[in-house]
Amino acid sequence: MELDLMFILGKIILITVILLGSLGIAMYATWAERKVAAIMQDRRGPNRAGFMGLLQPLADGGKLFFKEEIIPDRSTRFLFIMGPGLAMLTALMTSAVVPWGPDIVTNSGIITLQVADINIGILFIFGVVSLGVYGVMLGGWASNNKFSLLSSIRAASQAISYELAMGITLVAMLMMTGSLSLREIVDQQHGFWDGHYFTWNFFKQPLGFLIFFVCALAELNRAPFDLPECESELNMGYHQEYSSMKLGFYLFAEYINMFISSVIMATLFFGGYNFPFMDQVAGAVNPILFSVICVMVLLTKAIGFILFIMFIRWTLPRFRYDQLMRLGWKSLIPLALVNMLITGVVILWVIK
């Protein structure tokens, strides 16, 4: 009974750390977004609230929290309220199966830096990501605003189109790794070089990573795929009628999704918490310190992805909607099928 209580307590602490960490990184991703935009546009960016504007996210959050909350009379009230909550819930759920670092072996037992090590981790992530569009659909439909409804329809059709290519890419990943467990996929990418080949999946599936990355941008509604928030056509998009923290939930969920998606891409294709010469480092430092280093390595990779996604936003113009759909159906899906076929041929040839 004591072991069960310690296990539950450990998981609660881990969940709390991951939750607060995700919220903190998402909060300062808004600051980083403005700083990246300022650098690329040759201006200063936030520089009033705190040193270099570091308190700007707190000021923005406080402003949203204290603003008047308006619920339109003609809206479907229950669904209108549930929409942003569902968007936040699905954004945070995907972090449950991510292995944040290696197990820590102590005298009292093993501390696992993963909330749930399930053998269908990729399917869990894919399912939760698919549910995420319901938050957008509910918000757009329940607002009883034609612009919000058109935006939510765009979001749903965009998600369906790009999830197909993403799913086919994950099939190729399953064929190569033989597992749907994220922990096993990370273990197969141990270190960086195995004496004969690179262990990270990026070097084995470069086309698969490119397709997955483009589909992730579309799933995140990030530029150049931010058609559901296309203010030049649909005002503010699906959150047109939202105010106060309900609007804040939608905006915050986007940055949490960006962080978790970056962690997942780093886990699937760039070794997760693995790094070159990690075995030598493991033998030279304390096990707890080694686990902290591994967690920091994974977060560094994720932050690199976040910055790259931000650079894309302030570099490329958005597609027209017909171009977006054509790219998904006529380019990415055929490329994903070709990648899956090539993967199967290579595996068969290697086995023979």
N, C-alpha and C positions, 0 to 999 in steps of 0.2 A: 504493500500500500504506500509505503514511504517513497519507493522508487517511482511509482505512478505519479505521486504528487510532485516529485522533483522534475519528472518529465514534463508534466503539464506546466509547471512554473517556468521551466526553461523555454518551452514553446511560447508562452505568453510574453516573456521578456524579449525573445527573438522577434515575435510579431510586432511588439511595440516599437522596437528599434527600427525594424524595416519600415513600418508605417511612418514614424516620425522622420526617419531619414529620407524617405520618398517625398514627403511633404516639404521638407526643408530644401532638398535639391530642386524640386519643382518650383518652389517659391523663388529661389535665387536664379533659376533658369529664366524667369521673366526679366530679372536684372541683366543677366548675360545677353539675352536677346536684344535689349536696348543698347548695350555696350557694343555688341557686334555690329548692329545697324549703324551706330554712331561712327565706329572705326571705318566701315566701308563707305560711309557718306561724308567722311572728313569733318566730323563734329564731335562734341564732348559726350553727349548722352547724359544720363542721370548724374548729377554732381552736387545736389543741394541737401538731400536728406542723409546725413551722416557722411563719413569719409568716402569719397568717390561714389556717393549715392548708394552705399551699402544698406541703408535703412529704407530705401525707396520701396522694396516689396512690402515691408511692414506698413508703410504709409498707404500704399495701394489697397492692401487688405483691410486696413482700418476704414478707409473711405468706403469700400464696398459694404463692409459690415454695418456701418451707420447710415447708409443711404436708405431712402424710403423704399419699402418693398411693395410693388404693385402687382396685383393679380387681375388680369382683364376680366370684365364681367362675362364676356361671351366665351371664355375658355372653359375647358373641361378640368375643373379644379384639381381633382385627385391626380390625374395623369400629368397635369401641368407641374404639380409639386414633385411627383415621382421621377420625372425625366432627368433633372440634374443629379438627383440622388443615385439613380441607376448608372449614370455616366461615371460618377465618382467611384461607385462600388466596383464596377467592372474594370476600371483603371487600376485599382489597387489589388484586385484578386489575382492577377497574373504573377505577382511577385511571390506567391506562395510556393511555387515549384522551382524557383531559381536557386541553384546552389551558389551561395555567396562566398564560400571558401571551403577549404578542406576540413575534415573532422578534427576536433581538438581532443587529444587523449590526455586525461588527467587521472590522478589517483582515485578520484571519486566516480569516474565513469567517462563516457564519450559525449562531447558536446558537438552536435550536428548543426552546422550553419545553413540549414535548409528547413523551411517550415514543414513541407510534405514531400518526401521522396517517393513519388508514385511512378509506376512503370509506364504510364501514358502521359508523361509531362507535356510533350509537344501537343498532343490532342487536347489536353486541358487548356493550354494557352490558346490554341486555335478556336476552341469552343467559346471561351470567355471573350476573345476578340470579336467573334461573330455576334455575341450578345451585346457588345458595346454599342452597336449601331441602333439598338432599341432605345437607348437614352436620347439619341438625336431624333429618332422618329417620333417618340412620344412628345418631346418638347415641341417639335415642329407642328405636329397634328393637333395637340391639345391647345396650342395657342390660338387656334381659329383665325390665323393670319395667312393670307394666300402666299406671301413671300416666304414665311417660315415653312409652310407646307411644301412649296416647290423646293426649298433648300433641303428639307429632310428627305424628299424623294430622290434628289440628286445624291445625297449621302448614302442612301440605301443601295441605289443602283451602282454607285461607285464601289462600295464595299463588296457587293456580290461579284462584280467584274474582277477586282484585283485579288479577292480571296481565292479564286480559282487558280490563278497562276501561283500564288503563295502556297496553296495546298499541294500542287503538283511538285513544286520545289522541295517541300518537306517530304514528299514521297521519295524523291531522289536521295535526300538525306537519310531516310530510313533504310533504303537499299544499301547505302554505303556503310552506315554505322551498325545496322542490325538491331537497333534499340530505339524506343521512344522516350527513354528515361534521360532527363537532362544531366543527371549525375553521371551516368555511364558515358554519355556523349562527351562530357568534360574530361572524364578519366581517360578516354581514348585520345585526347589531345594533350596528354601530359607533356610538360616541358615545351620545347619548340622544335628540336631536331632529334631524330631517332637514329642517327648514324647513317641512314640511307635516304630519308625523305623528311619533309616538314610534316609535323603532326597536326597542325591547325587545319581545320576543314576548309578554310578560305583557299588554301593552295590545292585542295582536291576538288573543290566546287566553286571556282571563280565565277562562272556564269550563273550558278545557282545563287550565290551571294548577291550578284548584281540584280537579278530578278527579285529576290527577297527584299532587298533594300528599297527598290523602286515601289514595290507593293506596300512596304511599311510606310513610306511617305504618303501613299494614297490612303492607307488605313488611318493615318494620323491626321488627315485633312491638312497636311502641310504643303506649302508652295513647292512645286508648281501645280499641286493637286488640291488647292484650297477652294474648290468650286462651291462647296456647301456654305462657305463664309464669304462669297463673292460680293463685296459691298457695292461694286459698280453696277451690279445687276439685281441683287436681291436684298439691298440694304444691309442689315447685319446678319442675315441668314436665319438659321433655325433658332437662335436665341434672341430674335428681334424683340419679343415681348417681355424678356426677362430683365430683372433688376436686382439690386442688392446682392446677397450671397448666393442666390440661385444662379445669377449670371456668373458670379465668382466660381461656383462649382463647375460650370461648363468650361470656363477658361482655365481653371486649375487642372481639370481632368485631362485637358489637351497636353499640358506640360508633364503631368505624371505619366501619361501614355508614352510621351516622347522619351522620358527617362527609362521606363521599363522596357520599351521596345529596343532602346540602345543596349540595355543590359542583355536582353535576349539575343540580339545579333552578335554581341561580343561572346556570349556563351556558346552559340551554335557554330560560329564560323571563326572566331579568333581566340579559342582556347579557354574562354571564361577567365578563371582566376589563375590559369597557368601562365608562366613566363619563362624566358630563357634562363638556364643555369639555376632553376629553382631547387633542384636536388642539393646542389652545393650550398645554397642559402639555408635550406632546411637543416643541414647538418651543422651549421655554424651558429644558429640563433635558437632562442627559446621557442618551443612549439606554439605558444600563444602569440608571440611576436611574429612568427612565421605566418600564422593564420591572418593576423592583422595586415601583414604585407600583401598576402593574396587578395584579401578584400579590397585593399587600396588599388591593387593592380586592376581588378575588375571594374572598380569605379572610375579609374583613369581611362580605361578603354571606353566606357559608357559616356564619359564627359567628352571624349574625342568625337564620338558619333554625334552627340548633341550639338557641339560647335559646328561640325560639318553640315548638319541639317539646317542650322541657322544661317550658315554661309550660303547655302542653296536658296533659302528664302529670299535673301537680299541680293541675289545674283540673277535668278531666272524669273521671267514673267510667267504668269499662270497660263495654262492651256485653255483653249476653247473647250466647251463640253464635248463636242463631237470628236475633237482630237484626243481628249482624255479617254473616251470610250473606245476609240479606234486603237489607241496604244494598248489598252488592256486586252481587248479581244483578238486583234489581228497581229499583235507583236509579242506581247509578254506570254500569253498562253501557248502559242506555237513554240516560242523559245523554251518555255518550261518543259514542254513535251519532248523537244529535241534533247534538252539537257538530261531528262529522265532516261531517254533511249540511249544516249551516249554513256551514261552512268551504268546502265544495265550491260551494255556491250563490254565496257572496261572490266566490270566485275566478273563477267563470264570469262573474259580472256585471261584475267589474273588467276582465276580458279583453275582454268585448264593449264 
